[in-house]
Structure formats: structure tokens, C-alpha cells
Amino acid sequence: MIYIFNAFSFVCSLPATLCKGCGELCGQLNCKMCRDGCQGCGRWFSELMAKPLSTYVILAFLISGFEIFLCYKAYENTECEIDTKKAHGVDFITWVLVQGVFATMNLVFAPYFQCRIWQHLKDELQGGQKIDSDSSAAEDLPVVDGYVTVPKKQVQAAFRHTFLHDFGVLIYFFACIASFIWSCMGLKWMAMAEAAPSADSTAEPNALGLSACKLELAGAGGWAAYCGNALCSVAVMYLFAWYCCECCAKQVKVQKDPRKGFLAGAKSQAFEGNEVE
């Protein structure tokens, strides 16, 4: 599992490398505005990928963004008519709207979870360079070349603390369960829909004689539900990996920037250009 996480983290770090190279090229062309913009973008990507749960945040943005697009496309389908009696009064458009709300929720709460973990780490660093101060096993963090290296075991402790004590994460946990159930119910309602009789006697039925809702199982609505279920599965996988498996966590290397306090990443990546002039 750790190899999968590392490979995906490497791929997600490529934009930072590209932005840094673009900034160097713009610097050679004496374009200061473009150079600063590319370097700023590179620092943002580098700092994002240096923080805990960075790959989960990237996956959440990709899957949820695609899911929102699919919900938009499914909203245009006026032919799918779910049996509201079997669906407890829910029609197809209502299901699509709620599905879009869950997708938007993931866009908000995935970075929120990461920020809360990072804030917990920064609070402990500013409070004396100790992590998990409630534990009697807390140890002083090593400082090498001006950097504070937080071991992955203590980063995992920060994850556990945030997961167990943060109220916003609690809401996100139950919302993920509700999202998974809502996606499954939507697939079930679409599969149960019957083909409505056509008012036009000359109209030709589709080749398989399926209703518009059953066809939607392979369309935008169905794929929106699949994306919702996929993201919930990814969340469960990351929860298990970070909560139970120490090898899947990673150490965090931070430096105290004179302007912004503790920031994630190595100086050559996240802190380049942040020195006090």
C-alpha cells in the first residue's frame, strides 16, 4: 500500500516541478511577473504535497469535480422518471441535486480534514516542539539544518487525535456514510424504474426496451453515483491506512518561515523565495 501512495504522491508532485522549471525559464527571459507567478504556484503545490493526506485531497478534488460535472449533465435528463412511491417521494431531479450537494461537501471537507491535522501539528510545534503532548511518550523532535522533522509515527498520532476529537471531522464521517447510502439508493431507484408508455404510437422503443432511467445507469446519473461510492471507498481506505498502519503515514519536514510561521516541505521546494528581504 505504501508503494501505491508514494507513486501517486510522486505523480501529484509533478505540477510543482513543472511550475518551478517554468519559473526558472521566465527568469532567464527577464519576465519577473511570470517568474513570480510560476514560483508561487510551485510553492503552493510543494507545500500541499508535503502535508499529511495530500494524495487524498487530490483524489477528492478529482473525483468530486468529475461527479459535479456528471450531476450537471444528469440534471438535463428530463426523460428519467423514478417511481416516487418506491423512492419515498424522491424524483430523479431531486436525487441528482442532493448527489451534487454531497460531491460539493467532499470538495470542502477533504482539505478541511487536512488543515485540521496540519494545524494540530503546528500548535504542538509552537508549544515546545512536542507532538501528542497528552501522551507520556512524547519526545523532543529532531532539528537538523534548521528543519524540524516530525516522524511519521507522530504524524499518525496527530491524525488519530483529529479524527477522534474534531467535531467537523465527525460531521464529515457521518456525511460520507449518508453519501454512500444515497448513491446506492439512487442506483436502486433507477434500476427499478419501468418504461413509461409513449403518447406517440409511432415512436420506436429503444433496442433493449429499457426505461430512460435504466439507460441512465450507464449515463451521467449512474456514473455520478459510482463516483460517490468510489470516493467513500477511498476515504475508508485512507482511514484504515492512516489509523491502523504506521507504514502508510509519512514524516513531515517543516521550517519556520520568518513571515508565515511553520510551513510544510523542504526549503528548496516550499520556502524558496520566502526569505526576508
GUMI-430488 format. One line per 3 residues: number of its first residue (from 1); their letters; for each residue x, y, z of N, C-alpha, C. Coordinates in steps of 0.02 Angstrom, whole numbers. Layout:
NUM = A = X/Y/Z/X/Y/Z/X/Y/Z  ...
***
This chain:
1 = MIY = 41/-60/0/0/0/0/43/63/0  99/61/37/141/120/42/171/137/-26  184/86/-68/212/98/-134/162/133/-179
4 = IFN = 98/115/-172/45/148/-211/41/221/-191  41/235/-125/37/304/-101/97/344/-126  157/315/-122/217/351/-143/216/365/-218
7 = AFS = 193/317/-257/190/327/-330/140/382/-347  82/381/-315/32/432/-330/56/501/-305  90/502/-249/117/565/-223/169/594/-271
10 = FVC = 210/550/-301/259/573/-349/226/604/-410  173/572/-435/137/598/-493/106/666/-477  76/672/-417/44/735/-398/95/790/-385
13 = SLP = 158/772/-374/210/823/-362/238/850/-428  221/819/-484/248/842/-548/228/914/-565  166/936/-550/150/1007/-565/196/1056/-530
16 = ATL = 217/1040/-468/263/1085/-433/330/1089/-469  354/1032/-494/417/1031/-531/411/1070/-596  354/1061/-630/343/1097/-692/340/1173/-681
19 = CKG = 305/1193/-627/299/1264/-612/367/1294/-594  408/1256/-557/474/1280/-540/517/1289/-602  514/1239/-648/552/1245/-710/528/1303/-753
22 = CGE = 461/1313/-754/433/1369/-792/456/1435/-763  460/1439/-695/483/1500/-663/556/1515/-679  597/1463/-681/668/1473/-699/675/1497/-771
25 = LCG = 633/1469/-816/635/1490/-885/614/1563/-893  559/1581/-857/536/1650/-860/588/1698/-830  625/1674/-779/677/1716/-750/733/1730/-800
28 = QLN = 750/1680/-841/800/1690/-892/777/1737/-947  710/1741/-956/682/1786/-1006/668/1855/-977  687/1866/-914/678/1930/-879/604/1950/-873
31 = CKM = 562/1900/-866/490/1913/-855/476/1901/-781  482/1954/-741/477/1947/-668/407/1926/-646  355/1953/-678/287/1937/-658/272/1863/-670
34 = CRD = 291/1837/-728/279/1766/-743/321/1722/-698  383/1744/-684/427/1704/-641/398/1699/-571  375/1755/-543/347/1755/-476/283/1713/-473
37 = GCQ = 242/1718/-527/180/1679/-528/194/1604/-529  241/1583/-571/258/1512/-576/290/1487/-511  334/1527/-482/365/1506/-419/314/1501/-363
40 = GCG = 266/1548/-362/214/1545/-311/171/1484/-319  154/1467/-381/115/1407/-394/153/1345/-374  218/1344/-390/260/1287/-371/265/1279/-295
43 = RWF = 272/1334/-258/275/1331/-185/210/1304/-157  153/1326/-187/88/1303/-161/80/1228/-170  99/1202/-229/94/1130/-242/141/1091/-196
46 = SEL = 202/1117/-188/251/1082/-147/228/1078/-75  202/1134/-50/178/1134/20/118/1089/29  73/1088/-21/15/1044/-18/36/971/-14
49 = MAK = 83/951/-57/103/881/-60/146/862/0  176/909/35/216/894/94/173/883/156  111/903/154/66/896/211/36/826/214
52 = PLS = 12/805/273/-21/740/278/-86/739/235  -103/679/210/-164/668/172/-166/707/106  -108/725/79/-108/765/18/-138/726/-41
55 = TYV = -121/661/-46/-147/622/-102/-223/613/-96  -248/608/-35/-321/602/-26/-356/666/-49  -327/723/-33/-357/787/-54/-359/792/-130
58 = ILA = -305/771/-163/-303/773/-236/-356/726/-265  -361/666/-239/-411/618/-263/-482/644/-252  -493/675/-193/-560/702/-179/-579/757/-228
61 = FLI = -531/800/-245/-545/853/-292/-559/825/-362  -521/776/-383/-530/748/-450/-597/711/-455  -611/667/-407/-672/627/-410/-733/671/-399
64 = SGF = -731/716/-350/-789/758/-335/-801/808/-391  -748/835/-420/-757/881/-476/-790/847/-535  -769/786/-550/-800/747/-605/-872/730/-587
67 = EIF = -884/714/-524/-952/697/-502/-999/757/-509  -976/817/-492/-1018/876/-500/-1034/888/-574  -986/877/-618/-998/883/-689/-1050/833/-712
70 = LCY = -1046/771/-688/-1094/719/-707/-1164/737/-681  -1167/764/-621/-1233/785/-594/-1263/840/-637  -1222/885/-661/-1246/938/-705/-1274/909/-770
73 = KAY = -1239/860/-798/-1264/828/-859/-1327/787/-846  -1330/753/-789/-1389/713/-773/-1450/756/-760  -1439/817/-735/-1494/863/-721/-1533/881/-785
76 = ENT = -1499/876/-842/-1531/892/-906/-1575/835/-931  -1572/777/-899/-1612/720/-920/-1683/727/-893  -1730/743/-936/-1800/752/-916/-1842/690/-930
79 = ECE = -1812/639/-958/-1849/579/-976/-1849/526/-921  -1799/529/-876/-1796/480/-822/-1847/497/-769  -1893/451/-756/-1946/461/-706/-1944/403/-656
82 = IDT = -1917/418/-598/-1915/368/-545/-1985/359/-515  -2001/298/-496/-2065/285/-463/-2062/316/-393  -2095/372/-384/-2091/409/-321/-2121/370/-262
85 = KKA = -2166/322/-277/-2194/282/-223/-2140/235/-195  -2102/205/-239/-2049/161/-216/-1989/200/-189  -1981/262/-212/-1924/303/-192/-1942/351/-135
88 = HGV = -1997/339/-101/-2017/379/-43/-2026/452/-61  -2055/465/-120/-2070/533/-141/-2013/570/-174  -1956/537/-185/-1898/569/-216/-1900/559/-291
91 = DFI = -1896/613/-329/-1893/606/-402/-1819/609/-424  -1808/598/-488/-1739/594/-514/-1701/660/-506  -1734/716/-520/-1701/781/-515/-1680/795/-443
94 = TWV = -1723/778/-396/-1706/788/-325/-1646/746/-305  -1645/684/-329/-1588/640/-314/-1524/669/-342  -1526/695/-402/-1466/724/-434/-1442/785/-394
97 = LVQ = -1488/828/-372/-1469/887/-335/-1435/869/-269  -1464/821/-233/-1434/800/-169/-1366/767/-182  -1360/729/-236/-1296/698/-253/-1243/751/-266
100 = GVF = -1263/805/-299/-1217/860/-311/-1196/895/-246  -1242/899/-198/-1226/929/-133/-1173/887/-97  -1181/820/-99/-1132/777/-67/-1064/784/-100
103 = ATM = -1063/790/-167/-999/798/-203/-966/863/-182  -1005/917/-176/-977/981/-155/-952/977/-83  -986/939/-42/-965/930/28/-895/899/31
106 = NLV = -882/851/-13/-816/819/-14/-762/868/-36  -779/914/-81/-731/965/-102/-711/1010/-44  -757/1020/2/-744/1066/59/-710/1029/116
109 = FAP = -735/970/133/-713/937/195/-647/900/186  -629/878/126/-565/845/118/-506/891/136  -503/952/107/-450/998/130/-459/1021/202
112 = YFQ = -521/1023/226/-533/1042/296/-499/991/342  -507/927/327/-477/875/369/-401/882/369  -372/894/310/-300/903/305/-277/964/345
115 = CRI = -315/1019/339/-296/1080/375/-299/1071/450  -348/1033/475/-353/1022/547/-295/981/573  -274/931/534/-215/891/555/-153/935/556
118 = WQH = -145/975/503/-87/1019/498/-87/1071/553  -145/1097/571/-150/1146/624/-131/1115/691  -151/1053/701/-133/1018/763/-58/1010/768
121 = LKD = -26/992/713/47/985/713/81/1052/727  57/1106/695/87/1172/706/78/1195/778  19/1182/807/8/1202/876/56/1167/923
124 = ELQ = 69/1103/910/115/1066/953/187/1090/943  205/1106/881/272/1132/868/283/1199/903  234/1244/898/239/1309/929/236/1305/1005
127 = GGQ = 209/1249/1029/203/1241/1102/263/1207/1134  316/1198/1095/376/1168/1126/405/1111/1087  386/1104/1022/412/1052/980/398/983/1008
130 = KID = 336/972/1029/314/906/1051/249/890/1016  242/828/998/181/804/967/146/756/1014  80/760/1013/41/717/1057/61/729/1129
133 = SDS = 55/792/1150/78/812/1216/39/779/1272  -21/750/1255/-59/716/1307/-27/649/1325  18/625/1283/49/560/1293/113/568/1334
136 = SAA = 124/521/1379/185/523/1418/246/503/1378  233/476/1317/288/454/1274/310/508/1225  284/568/1234/303/622/1189/378/635/1192
139 = EDL = 408/645/1134/480/654/1130/496/720/1095  555/748/1110/578/808/1075/590/790/1003  571/836/958/579/823/887/649/842/865
142 = PVV = 679/804/819/746/819/796/747/881/752  798/922/762/808/982/721/874/974/684  870/972/617/929/963/575/931/1017/523
145 = DGY = 987/1056/521/996/1109/471/939/1159/472  912/1173/531/859/1222/536/789/1194/523  784/1130/507/719/1099/492/697/1056/551
148 = VTV = 632/1055/563/603/1011/612/572/952/575  596/892/588/569/832/556/522/797/604  459/794/585/408/760/626/404/688/603
151 = PKK = 422/639/644/420/569/624/349/547/605  345/498/560/280/476/536/236/447/591  267/418/642/228/392/698/191/448/734
154 = QVQ = 222/505/740/191/561/774/142/598/729  155/596/663/106/623/616/42/581/619  50/515/624/-7/471/630/-45/485/695
157 = AAF = -9/502/749/-42/519/812/-84/582/804  -59/631/765/-98/691/752/-161/675/711  -155/628/664/-213/606/626/-266/576/672
160 = RHT = -244/532/716/-291/500/761/-324/551/807  -285/598/832/-313/649/877/-366/689/841  -352/710/780/-400/750/742/-463/709/725
163 = FLH = -453/647/706/-510/604/688/-555/592/749  -527/585/807/-566/568/866/-596/628/902  -566/688/894/-586/744/935/-615/804/897
166 = DFG = -606/806/831/-630/864/793/-704/854/774  -746/902/792/-818/896/779/-834/899/704  -797/940/667/-808/944/595/-793/879/560
169 = VLI = -741/844/583/-724/779/554/-779/728/570  -809/734/629/-865/690/647/-923/700/599  -939/762/583/-992/776/534/-974/747/466
172 = YFF = -911/755/446/-889/728/381/-895/652/380  -880/619/435/-883/546/438/-954/522/426  -1002/551/460/-1072/530/451/-1099/552/382
175 = ACI = -1074/609/357/-1096/631/291/-1071/583/237  -1011/555/245/-986/506/197/-1029/443/197  -1050/422/255/-1095/364/259/-1161/379/224
178 = ASF = -1189/439/237/-1251/459/205/-1243/464/129  -1185/489/106/-1171/494/35/-1170/426/2  -1138/377/35/-1135/310/7/-1205/279/2
181 = IWS = -1245/287/54/-1313/260/54/-1355/294/0  -1349/360/-6/-1387/397/-56/-1369/375/-127  -1306/363/-140/-1285/340/-206/-1314/271/-221
184 = CMG = -1311/227/-172/-1338/159/-181/-1414/162/-192  -1449/205/-156/-1521/211/-164/-1538/238/-233  -1499/285/-258/-1510/312/-325/-1503/258/-378
187 = LKW = -1451/217/-372/-1442/162/-420/-1500/113/-416  -1523/99/-356/-1580/54/-347/-1643/82/-378  -1657/146/-367/-1717/177/-394/-1716/180/-470
190 = MAM = -1657/194/-498/-1652/195/-571/-1662/125/-600  -1636/74/-566/-1644/6/-590/-1716/-19/-585  -1754/7/-537/-1823/-14/-527/-1872/23/-572
193 = AEA = -1850/76/-605/-1895/116/-646/-1920/76/-706  -1984/82/-721/-2013/48/-778/-2019/97/-836  -2018/69/-896/-2026/110/-956/-2096/140/-959
196 = APS = -2101/205/-964/-2166/239/-967/-2196/230/-1037  -2262/219/-1042/-2293/213/-1108/-2288/279/-1147  -2272/273/-1210/-2263/333/-1251/-2330/357/-1277
199 = ADS = -2339/424/-1276/-2402/452/-1302/-2403/450/-1378  -2346/442/-1408/-2341/439/-1481/-2339/365/-1502  -2392/342/-1533/-2397/272/-1552/-2347/254/-1606
202 = TAE = -2321/303/-1642/-2273/289/-1696/-2202/289/-1671  -2192/306/-1607/-2124/309/-1580/-2095/240/-1574  -2031/233/-1590/-1998/168/-1587/-1964/161/-1520
205 = PNA = -1974/104/-1485/-1941/93/-1421/-1866/82/-1432  -1828/92/-1378/-1755/81/-1385/-1742/7/-1398  -1684/-9/-1421/-1669/-76/-1445/-1679/-130/-1392
208 = LGL = -1665/-113/-1328/-1672/-162/-1274/-1737/-157/-1237  -1779/-109/-1255/-1842/-100/-1220/-1835/-77/-1149  -1782/-38/-1134/-1769/-16/-1066/-1797/54/-1055
211 = SAC = -1811/70/-992/-1834/137/-975/-1776/185/-978  -1792/251/-980/-1740/302/-982/-1697/300/-919  -1727/282/-863/-1689/279/-800/-1640/221/-800
214 = KLE = -1661/165/-827/-1615/108/-831/-1557/123/-878  -1572/159/-932/-1518/180/-976/-1472/229/-941  -1500/268/-893/-1460/317/-856/-1410/283/-810
217 = LAG = -1420/219/-795/-1371/183/-754/-1302/183/-787  -1302/184/-853/-1239/188/-890/-1224/258/-914  -1265/306/-893/-1256/375/-913/-1228/418/-857
220 = AGG = -1242/483/-861/-1213/530/-813/-1238/518/-742  -1303/503/-734/-1330/490/-667/-1299/430/-634  -1294/375/-672/-1264/315/-644/-1191/325/-625
223 = WAA = -1153/359/-669/-1082/370/-655/-1072/419/-598  -1119/465/-588/-1115/509/-530/-1120/468/-465  -1166/419/-466/-1172/375/-407/-1110/332/-398
226 = YCG = -1082/307/-452/-1021/268/-447/-963/309/-419  -959/372/-439/-906/416/-413/-915/428/-339  -978/438/-318/-992/447/-247/-971/387/-206
229 = NAL = -987/327/-231/-967/266/-196/-891/257/-196  -859/275/-252/-787/268/-257/-751/313/-207  -775/375/-200/-742/421/-154/-751/398/-82
232 = CSV = -809/371/-66/-820/344/2/-773/285/15  -763/244/-36/-717/187/-29/-646/211/-19  -626/264/-55/-560/292/-47/-551/320/23
235 = AVM = -603/353/49/-600/381/117/-590/326/169  -627/271/161/-620/215/207/-550/185/203  -523/178/142/-456/151/133/-404/195/168
238 = YLF = -409/261/159/-361/306/191/-369/306/266  -431/302/290/-443/299/362/-410/238/392  -420/180/361/-389/119/386/-313/122/384
241 = AWY = -287/148/326/-214/150/317/-181/197/367  -209/257/377/-178/306/421/-192/292/494  -247/261/510/-264/249/580/-231/186/607
244 = CCE = -227/135/564/-204/69/588/-134/50/564  -111/79/509/-48/57/479/2/114/481  53/108/522/103/161/528/144/170/464
247 = CCA = 153/116/425/195/121/366/165/165/312  99/176/314/66/216/263/70/291/278  86/309/340/96/379/356/165/401/333
250 = KQV = 177/466/332/243/491/311/266/545/358  332/550/365/359/604/406/351/671/371  348/724/410/339/791/383/400/833/402
253 = KVQ = 428/865/353/486/908/363/464/981/358  474/1019/411/449/1088/412/505/1136/431  496/1198/412/542/1251/431/502/1311/453
256 = KDP = 525/1348/501/490/1407/524/507/1466/479  459/1483/436/468/1539/390/461/1604/429  504/1653/417/501/1715/455/437/1755/444
259 = RKG = 401/1742/389/339/1779/375/276/1741/392  277/1675/381/215/1636/385/215/1584/440  268/1580/480/270/1529/532/290/1462/503
262 = FLA = 267/1407/533/286/1341/511/250/1325/445  290/1303/395/264/1282/330/291/1213/315  254/1177/273/274/1108/256/321/1108/198
265 = GAK = 366/1057/197/409/1047/140/479/1071/151  523/1052/105/593/1073/109/601/1144/84  654/1176/106/664/1246/87/672/1254/12
268 = SQA = 704/1207/-20/714/1212/-93/649/1207/-131  596/1182/-98/532/1175/-133/482/1227/-108  465/1224/-43/410/1264/-18/431/1333/5
271 = FEG = 496/1343/21/516/1405/54/559/1449/10  572/1425/-51/613/1465/-96/577/1531/-112  609/1584/-99/579/1649/-114/542/1679/-55
274 = NEV = 541/1645/3/506/1671/61/552/1707/110  616/1710/95/661/1741/142/646/1816/149  662/1841/208/651/1912/220/702/1952/181
277 = E = 677/2001/143/722/2042/103/754/2096/146
***
